[in-house]
């Protein structure tokens, strides 16, 4: 597993998580 892949997975988890959901709602 590459480091870049791991970082992408973490970012996706944050985006679809609780804190990321609030940021996503502000964009739209």
PEDADA-V979290 format. One record per backbone hydrogen bond with DSSP energy under -0.5 kcal/mol. CO is the residue of the C=O (numbers start at 1). NH is the residue of the N-H. Records with the same first field share a line. If there is no record, write none. Layout:
CO = NH, NH
This chain:
2 = 6
3 = 7
4 = 8
5 = 9
6 = 10
7 = 11
8 = 12
9 = 13
10 = 14
11 = 15
12 = 16
14 = 17, 20
17 = 21
18 = 22
19 = 23
20 = 24
21 = 25
22 = 26
23 = 27
24 = 28
